Amino acid sequence: MANLENLPQFMAHLKSVRVIDEAHSEWTALGPLDREVRWNAQITIDRPNEMIAWQSQPNSPVQTHGSVEFRSDPQKRGTFVTAEVHYRAPGGTLGRALASMFGKHPEFMIREDLRRFKSLLEAGETPTTAGQTHGPRGLHGHAEQVLFRETSNHPRPQAQPAFSTARKSA
């Protein structure tokens, strides 16, 4: 069985996934304006190291189904990962447009989730700029930071905390 509770490590829009039993789970995502959206899902196919497929429960506010397939490269250079995700967001077309306006466009988010998943598998961590310095943001950048409440649910950088270098005199 897949460890669904680890998905928020690389899926930026997910706040949590709680496993209920072998086939059922409760998902919590952050929507526009950091509004929490919850739904229940069921695993419909679980072939370890090959494929996992799911669908949301009929009464869930988010209707989704999809699959992730893992195929070995014929030239033994790695694994191909293919994700197919279908969903109907709360609020229909208007809800989808609102989500896109607030930087939560589903196709972009899935592509970025896959990129972070690849990094996690290859390097053992997801890339982040959290904690790094940057130049002045300018008026436009600062306004976006305030309006869109730029935050991340990703952990702080995985580097060791800074330490002081004290010299010992001989």
N, C-alpha and C positions, 0 to 999 in steps of 0.2 A: 504494500500500500504506500502511496506517495505521502510524504510528510507535508501536508498542505499548510501547516502552521508556520513554515519557513518562507512562504511566498512573499509576505510583506518585506523581507530582506531586500528584494530586488524589484518588487512591483510597487512603485511609488504611490499609486492611488489607493492601495490597500492599507487599512489601519490594522486589521486583524482577520484571521481565519481561525475559527474554533471548530475542532473536529467533534462531532456528536457521536458518531459510531463509524464503522468501517466504510460506509457508503454515503453518509450525510454530514454536512458541515454548514456552519453559519458564517457568512462573509460580511465584513463591514468595510465600506469604502468611503473615501472623502470625495464628495462632489463639489460643485461650484460653491464658493464662499465657505469652504470647509464643512459643508453640511454632511452629516453622516447618513449613509444609505445602507440598509441591511437587507440581506436576502439569504434564503436557504438553498443549497444545491445538493445534488445527488451525483455520485460517480456512476456512470453507466458502463464504462469499459476501463479496466485496469490491468494492463499487461506490462509488468515491471520491465523497465529499460526499453520499451517499445512504444507504448501509447497509453494515454489516459484521456478519457472523454467524460463530459459532465453535462448536466442540464439543471436549470434552476427549478425549484418546486413550483407547481401551478399557481399558488397564491402569493408568490414573491413579488415585491414591487419592481424588481429588475428581472426581466425575462431574458435568459441567456442560455446558450448551449455552445459547445465547441469541443475541440480536441487539441492535444499536443502530441506530435509523433517524433520519435527519435529513430534515425536510420544511420547505420554505419556507412562511412565513406568507402566506396569500393576500392580506393587506392590506399586505404588504411591511414588516412590523414586526419581523422577526427569523426565527428558525428554531425549529421544534418538534423536540425531541429525545425519542425514546421508547426506553426500554431494557426489554428482556424477558430475564430471567435465570432459568434453572432449574438447580438443583444438588442433589446428594446429598452431604451432608457426611460425612467419615469418622466412624464411630461411630453412624451412623443417627440415630434420634430422640433417643437419649441424648446424642450428640455435638452435635446442634443445640441441645438444652436447655442443655448446658454452655456452649456458645458464647454463648447469650443471657444466661446468668447473668453472664458475664464481659464484657458490653458488646459482643459481636460478633454481634448479631442481624442476619442477612443482609438483611432488608428495610430496616431502619433504615440499615444501612451503605450500601446501594445508593442510597437517597434522599439521604443526605449526600454521597456521591460525586458524584451528579448536581448537587447544589447547589454543590459546590466546582468542578466542571467549568464550570458556568455562570459563576461568578465569575472563573475563569481566562480564559475567552473574553472576557467583558465588560470586566474590569478589568486583565487581565494578571497577576493574582496571586490566591492563595487567601487568604481571611480567616483570621487566627489570633490567638489571645490570648497566644501564646508570647512571653515577655519582658515582658509587661505586669504591673504590680503588681496585687495584690488584697488585700483585707482578710484578717484571720485566718480560717482555714478551719474552725475548730471541731474538736471531737473526731471527729465522724462523717466530715467531709470529709477530715481527716488520715488516719483509718483507711482510707478508700477509696483514698486516694492511695498508701498503703503496700501494701495488699492487692492492688490491681489494677495496681500498678506503672505509674501514669499517666505515659506518655511519648507522644511523637508521632514519626512518621517524616517529618513535614513539615519543610521547611527553616526556619531561623530567620527572623524577620520580615525582609521585603525592604527595610525602611527603611535608609538609610545609617547606618553606625556613628556613635555619638556623637562629637562633636569638642569640644575645649575652645575657649572663646571668650576669647582673650587680648586685652586692650586695649593699643593702642599710644598712648603719650603723645607729644604734639607738642611 
